[in-house]
Amino acid sequence: MKEIHHWIDGKEYKGSSSRFSDVFNPATGEVQAKLSLATKAELDHAVERAASAQVKWGATNPQRRARVMMEFVRLINRDMDKMAEVLSSEHGKTFPDAKGDIQRGLEVIEFCIGAPHLLKGEFTDSAGPGIDMYSMRQPLGVVAGITPFNFPAMIPLWKMGPALAAGNAMILKPSERDPSVPLMLAALLQEAGLPDGVLQVVNGDKDSVDAILDNPTIQAVGFVGSTPIAQYIYERAAATGKRAQCFGGAKNHMIIMPDADLDQAADALVGAGYGAAGERCMAISVAVPVGEKTADALIERLIPRIEKLKVGPYTAGNDVDYGPVVTKAAKENILRLVQSGIDQGAELVLDGRDFNLQGYENGFFVGPHLFDRVTPDMDIYKTEIFGPVLSTVRAGSYEEAIGLAMSHEYGNGTAIYTRDGDTARDFANRINIGMVGVNVPIPVPLAYHTFGGWKKSGFGDLNQHGPDAFRFYTRTKTVTARWPSGIKEGGEFNFRAMD
């Protein structure tokens, strides 16, 4: 059985832990590898080595650090297909979706090539007699990233790119469910010229997370995962004086107005709701058609589109629409929530519970589900299902529709489909949600804007990627310098205002 270990000081590090976690092939349900789980002592060792390596890396000028990012981009493109193959085998994504996972992370690394500009401070000359003032953005030191299973390439790249380009060392704790691609990325960074120890990949579970939060050398923690864990990490990090940006769950609504192009809206819902088996924090899981006529026409268009979805392993070809969910436990939780929707009175229009794929009976496949006449008191509305389940909540008016999204505890992403500019502008301005799409179903910002949700979808003041990432991974130092001219007249005993 293959064993997967850590990446410490620029090479594989086996460690001494006797604890291992299973890495599955989600398509077959078979264990394909054993993952070594770090001890607290091993994590602390990785942090100590990272702190030592960071001193020289932080003193390296930003342009030279950016050149490492530039070469990293080339190497990712070189090995794109190889990494996508590994990603698909551990996560279950289709091959094109796996490449998209890597590509969206790569775009953040491309943005990080501009780190010299993003790290510039401010300068004021002649703030007073002979006085200049300037600010510098300096790295925090050692930072940590705790990343989820659903984007095993993109989110680690979102974390490591800005952190490293800003001059920090990073401890990356990827998901134990699909750990191989982060280790491949670490090897590529070393090939690109990153000094040994600046990026340490430590595999582990909750014990490793707590060790990260308790280690006094680590200055900041970035996390993506479920809301309860995001809140736990945020609160515990704050208690120990660390910076934290923690992103949690989502329940993303798409409002479909009566004037919308319903064919376009239906296509968008199918892709946004069922792509990656619904295992996306930006997936649309709630459709909100306004008016009974709109709802009936939308359901009529959705049914044939969903029935045509091809579900299968990534090896079945690039026309597969989505693959298995990541674990057996995830599948069981999805089916439990589907049953709760039935029990609580929702109308199950399309039932995927009996989906079975010949030759892959032990895989973690879940057929597509479509609910209609869901109400806000139902568990399938309140809970993030993280599976191929789309719920339809009928609204009688625009105000009722926008009220649904605004009153939900999650505020990650949302979208509206309409031909009316006034409605779209009103929606974008009023909605209390972090990322908004207008006739765009999954409004993930490009790398030079920031990604982040509101309400219980995000904890912390600064978002991922874009300029916010460089603010998060640096601290500002402001210098007031005076170079007096003429004869020194003696000490001053009061604080003089600037003339």
N, C-alpha and C positions, 0 to 999 in steps of 0.2 A: 504493500500500500504506500502510495506517495505521501511524503511528509512535507508540509510547508512551514517554514520558520520565519525569522525576522530579518530585517536589514539594518545592521548596525555598523557604523564606521566604514561604509562603502563596500560591504560584503555580506553574504548570508551569515546569519548568526543563529546557531541552533539552540543555545541556551540550555538550561538544566531542568526546566519545568517538566513535571510528569503529567500535566493536564493537557488534554487535546480536545479539539472540537471537530465534528464531522463536517466536511464540505461535500455537498450533494451535487449530483447531476439532476437538476429539476425535471428534465424530460423523462428520465427513467426511474427516478427515485433511489438510485444507487449511490452509495458513498464512494466518491472518487479520490478523496484525499483526507489526510488527518492534519489539522492545523494546531501547531504548538501555541499554547496560551502562556503569556509571560507572567512571571512572578513580579511582585512589587520590587524586589531587589534588582531584577533585570531591567525593569522600566527605569528605576532610579539610576542605574548604570548608564542607560542610553541617554538620559537627561544630562548626566554629568559630562559625558563625552561630547554631547551637543553643545553644552555651555562653553567647553574648551575650544571647540571648532568655530563657534560663532564669533569669537573675538576678532580673528583675522578676517573672516568673511564680512563682518559688519564694517570693518575698516577698508574693505575693497571698494573702490569707487563705483558708483552706480552704473556707469557705462560698461564696466567690465562684467558686473553682475548681469546686466541686460544682454551681453553677448552670450552668456551661458543660456539664458532663456531663448535666444535666437537659435542656437544650435539644438536646444531641446525641441523646439518646433520642428526642425528638420528631421530629427530622429523619430519623433512621434509619427510624422507622415510616412517615414520609411517603414515603420513597424505597425502601421495602422491595422492592416488585415490580420496580422498575427495576434495582436492584442484583442481585436474584436472577436476572434475565434475563441480565445480563452474566456473572455467576458461572457459570451453566449453560453459556453459550456457550464459555467458556474452560476450564472444568474437566470438563464433561460430566455433572454431577449432574442429576437430575430437578429440575423446578422446585420441587416441595414440599420436596425435600431441600436445595436451595439456600436456600430461605427459612428452613429449620431451622438451617442453618449460621449465617445472620445472626442469627436469634433467640437462639441460645445465646450468641453474643457480646454481643448487646444486654443480656442478663440480667446480665452482668458489669458493663456500664456502669451499669445500674440500681443494682447494689450499690455502685458507686463514688460514687453520690450521697451515700452515708453517710460519705464520707471525713472530715468534721470529727470524727465520733465515733471513727473508726478511728485517727486521728492523735493522739488525746489521749495525753499522757504520764502519769506518776505523780507523786505529791506526798506528802511526809512532813514534817509540821510538828514543830518541837521535837525534832529528832533528837538535839540536845544543847543546851547553854545558848545560846539565841539563834540556833540553827542550823536552817535548813530545807534539805531536799534535794528536788530535783525532776528529772525527766527530760523531754527533748523529742525528738520524732521529726522529723528534718529530711531533706529530699530529698538524694539522692546528687549530683545535678547533671545530667550528660548520660548517658543509658543507651541501650542498643540492643536491638532485637528482631529476630531472624532467624526467619522463619516459613515453614511448609511449604505445598506445593501443595494438600494434601487438604482443608484448611479455610481458604480464602483470606479469609474474613471473620471467622470465630470466633476463630482464634488471634491475628491482629493486634489484635482488640478486647480479648482477654484480656491482651495485653501492654500496649497503649497506655492502656487505661482506668486501672488502678491506678498506672502510672508517672506519667501526667499529673496525675491527681487528687492524688497525693502531692507534686506540685510540681516534678517533673523535666521536662527536655526529652528527647525520644526521637528516635533514628535508627531508622527501620523499614526493614529489608531484606526485602521479601516474596519469595515464590517467583517466579522468572522465567517459570514456566509459565502462571500465571494472575494477572497483576499489576494488573488494572484496578480491582477492587473496593477494595483498600487505598488507591489513589489517590482513588477516590470518597469513601471514608471521611475522608480527609485534608481534602478540600474541604468536607465537611459539618462537620467540626470547626472549620474556619475560620469557616464561616457561623454556627456556634454561639457564637463569640466567643473561640476560642483565638487568642492572639497569634501573629503571623507568626514562623516559625522554631522554635516550641516543638515541633512535630512535623515532621520531615523524612522523606520517603519517597525512598529511594535504591535504584534497581534495579541489580542486579548479579549476579555469579556468585561463584566462590571467591575471586577477587581482591578483591572488595568485603568478603567475610567476613573475609579476612585483614587488610584495612585497618582494619576495625572492631576486630579483636582487638589490633592493634598501636597503635591510636591512644591516647595516654596520657590524653586528656581523658575518654574513655568509661569510666565507673566500674562498669558492670554490663552483662551480656549475658544475655538470655533466648533460648533456642533450642528448637525442636521439629523433629524429623526422624529420620533413621536413627541407630542406635546408634553406628556407627563415627564419624560426623561429630559426634554429641553428645559423645562421649568426647574427640575431637580439640579441639572448641571449649572444653570444660570444662578440659582440661589446659592449653591455650594461654592461656586467660583467667586461670587461676590463676597461671600463670608470670609474667603481667604485672600481677598484683595486682588483677584485676577480680573482682567477684562474678559467679557464674554459676549459672543454673538451666537444665539441658539435659536434654531429654526425648527418648528414643530409641524403639527398636522395641518390638514386643510379639508375644506368641503366647498369646492369651487362651483359657483352657480353660473349658468349661462342663461341670460334673459333673451327670449325670442319675441320681438314685437310683431304685431299684426302686419306691418308693412315690410317685414324682412323677406329676403329671398329664402324661402323655406327649403329648397333643394340645397342651397349653399349651407344653410344652418344644419340640415340633417347630415350632410357630409362632414361638417366640422365636428358635430357631436359624436359621430361614430369614431373618427380618428382620435379626438381628445378624450373620449370616454373609455375606449377599449384598447388603444395603443399601449404597448408594454404591459398588457393584461391589467391596465388600470393602476399599476404600481408606480405612479408619479405623483409627487406632491402638487403638481400643477394640472393634474387630470381634471376634466370636467365630469363631476359625478352627479350634478343636479341640473336638469333642464327645467326652465321656468317659462313656458309659453304663456303669453298674455291673451286671455280670451279663449272660450271653448272652441270656437272655430279654428283658431290658430293651433290649439292643442290637438284637436282631432286630425288636422291636416299634417301636423308634424309627426304624430305617431304613425300615421299611414305611410309616411315617407321613411321613417326609421326602420320599420319592421323588415322590409325586403333587404335593406342595406345590412342590417345586423345578421339576418339569416344567411347572407352570403359570406360572412367572415370565415376565413380559413385559419383554424387554430392547429398548431403543430409545433414540432421541434425546429430549431433553427436550421438543422440539416436537411429539412424538407424543401428548401429553396427560398428564394427571395420574395416569392409571392405569399408567404405565410404572413398573416396579419398580426398575430401575437402568439406567444409561447406560453409555457407554464408559469405559475407563480413560484416564488422562490423556495418555499418549504411546504411540507405536509401540514404543519400547524397553520400556516397562512391560508391554505386551501380550506381547512376545517373551519377557520374563523369566518371566512367569506360565506361559506354555505350556512353557517349558524345564523349570520345576519340576514341572509336571504330568507331563511325560514322565519325569522322574527318579523320580516316585512309581510310575509303571507299571514302569519298569526295575528298581526296588528291591523290587517284590513287593506293593505295595498293590493293593487291589481297586478299580478305577474303576467305581463303580456308575452314575454319570451322567457322560457324556462331552460336554463343551461345546466341544471343539477345532474341530469343523467348523461352529460357529455362523456364519451368514452372513445379513446383513440386506440385503434387496433395496433398492437405491438408496443404500446406505451401505457398499459393499464396501471402500472405503478407510478407513473409520472404525476406531477402536481398540476395537472391541467384543470381549468375551470371554464366551462362554457359561458357564452355571453348571456347576460340577464338584462331585461328591460322591465322596469316597474312604471305603472301609471297610477295617478290619483294617490300619490304619497302626500302625507300631511306632516307638518313640522313636529308633531309629538312622537313620531315613529323613530325607532332606533336607527333604521336605515337612512334617515335624514340627519339625525344628530351626530352619527358616528362616521368617522372616516373608514370606509370599507377596504380601500386599497386593493380592489379587485375589479374584474370586468362586469360591473353592475352600474347601470344608469337609472337614476330615479327621476320621474317627472312629477313636478309639483305645479298644478294649474293655478294661475293667478288671474283674478278678475280685472286687474288694472295695472298700469305701470307702477303706481305708488305701492300697490300690494307686492308686486314683484321685487322692486328695489328694497322694500322693507324686509323681505325674507333674507336677502343677502346681508343687509346691514345688521340684522338682529342675531345672525348666527355667531357663535363664539369664535369661529375661525375667520381669518381675513387674509388668506394667502393670495388668491387670484380670483378673477371674475371676468365675465365677458358679456357684451350685449350685441345682438344682431338686429340691425335696423337700417333703414334708408334715410332716416330723418336726422339731420345734423344737430338740431336743437336738442332732441332727446339724447343723442350720444354725448353731447357736451355736458348736459345736466347730469347724466349718469357718471361720467368721468369725474366731475367736480364734487358730487355729493357722496359717492360711495366711500365707505370707510374700510377700504381694502387696499393692500399694498401694490398689487399689479393688476392693471385693467386692460382688457382688450376690446376694441371696437371693430366688430366684424373680423376679429382674430381670436381663435378659440383658446390658445395656450399662450398668453402674453408674457413669455419669458424674455426679459430684456437682453439686448446684445451686450457684449462684454464691457463696453465703455459706459454703460449705465449700471445702476445697482439693482440687485435682486434681494427682495425681502418682503415678508408679510407683516400684517398688523394683527392686533388682538392676540389671541392665543396661538397664532401661527409664528410669532416671532418675539424673542426676548432679547433686549439689548438695543442700543441706540444707533448702531452702524450696521449697514447691510453687507452682503457679499458682493464681490467683484466690483468693477468700476472704481471711481475715486474713493468711495467709502472704504474699500478694502485697504488702501494705502494709509488712510487715516487710522483705521483700526490697528494695523500692525506697526505703527510708529507712534512716538510721543513727541510733542513739540517742546523745544527748548528756546526761550527768548533771551537774547543777550542785549544789554544796554552798555555801550562802550563809549568812553570819553577819552579823547586825546587832547589835553589842555594845551593851549598856546599861550605864550607870554610867561610872566613871572608868577610862580605859585604864591598865593596870598594867605595861605594858612587854612586851617580846618573850618568846616561849616557844621553847625550844630542843629540846623533845622532842615526839613525836607523842602527844597526849593521847587517851585512850579517851573515847568519848562517855559522859557520865554518865547 
